[in-house]
Amino acid sequence: MHADGYLHYYAVRVALNLYRGPKSPFAQKFRHLEDRVTIDVNIHDQEYEPYQAIVERSWEICLDEIERWAKPGDFPYDKHLLAEHMKTWNMKRLSQQTGIPYRSICYSIEKIKERLKKAINENL
């Protein structure tokens, strides 16, 4: 191994990885890749909407969006699945109770979350 140069190669690679790695003391001390943000010292002068009001408005947006999906005559699968998920907060138990495959529930809930996030971001 030493005669073929592999040992030297691995020693150099280990040293470079230790130097370049994000957990190295050099990286922790000198490499700060996060964006620097200036802080406004007069922030207390601005008025902000209370957190509870934002939550209530977001909830209303979610309910409106869900009602738009489950129009009369359409199949309200997503609405009922989300309602059941919010009762149990456990997808595996929901799968056992309903007989719907677990992966199908996970996929549907993720799609619902994406739609709701998009609707909230557009309306807030």
N, C-alpha and C positions, 0 to 999 in steps of 0.2 A: 504494500500500500504506500509506504514511504518512497520506495524506489520509483514508482510510477507517477508520483506527484499528487496522488489523491488526498493524502493527509494535509499537504500544504493548501490544496484547494478548499477542503472542508474547514480548515482553521481560518482561512481568509474569509470564507462565506459566513462563518459564525461570528467573526469579529465585525464584519460589515452589518450583519443583521442586528447585532447588539447595538451598534452605533446608530443605525438608521431606524431601528424599531421605535414605535410610539411610546413604549414603556421604558426606554432608556433614560438614565439621568440627564443626559444632554438634551434629549427631546423634551423632557418634562420641564427643564429649566429655561431653554432658549427657543424652542419651536412652539409658538402659539399661533395656530392657524385659524382660530376663531376670529370673526369680524369684530373690530373695535367699534363700539357704539358710544356716541357722546350722550350724556345724560342731561336732560333739561332740569335745572335746579328749581325752576318756577312751576313745577308740575302740580303743586298743590293749588295753584290758581285756576286750573282747568276743572270743569265739572264733568263727571263721568256718570254714565247710567248705572244705577245699582245692579249688582250681580243678579239678584232675584228677578228683576225685570227682564234682563237678557235671557235668563233661563225660561221664563214664562213665554217670552216672544218666540224663542227657539222651539218650545213645545208646541205653540200654536202653528208655527210654520210646518212642523213635522205632521201634525194632525191634518192640516190642509193638504199636504202632499200625499199622505196616505189615503185620504178620502178621494183625491183626484185619481189615484190608481184603481181604487175599488168602486168605480162608478156602477150604478145599477145596470145589470145585465152582463157585466164583466165578471170574470172569476176572481174573487177576492182572496186568493191563496196567500199572497204576501201579507195582507192586512191581518188575517187570522193567525198566520205563523208568527208574525211579530208580536201580536197580543199574547199568544201562548208562551212565547219566549220571554216576554217581560214578566209573566207570572212566575215562571220557574227559574229563569236565568241559568238554565242548565240544558245545553243542547242534547247531551246524551240521554238525559231523562225524558226530554221532549221526544226524542227519537223512539224510545221504548214505549212511551204512552200512545203515540200516534201511529207507529208502524212505518213512518217515513224514514228512508235511509239517512244515517247521520251526516254523510258527506253532502247530501242534497240539502239538508237543513243548514249546514254551515255555509254552503254556497249561496243559498237564498238569503240568509241573514246578512252575509257580507255585501251582497248586491243591494239589499235594502239600506244598509248603513251608508254605502257609497251614494245612493240616491238622496238620502236625507242630508248627508253632509253637503252635497252639491247644492241642494235646495236652501239650506241654511246659509251657506256662504254667498249665494246669489242674493238673498233677501236681507241679510244683516248689514 
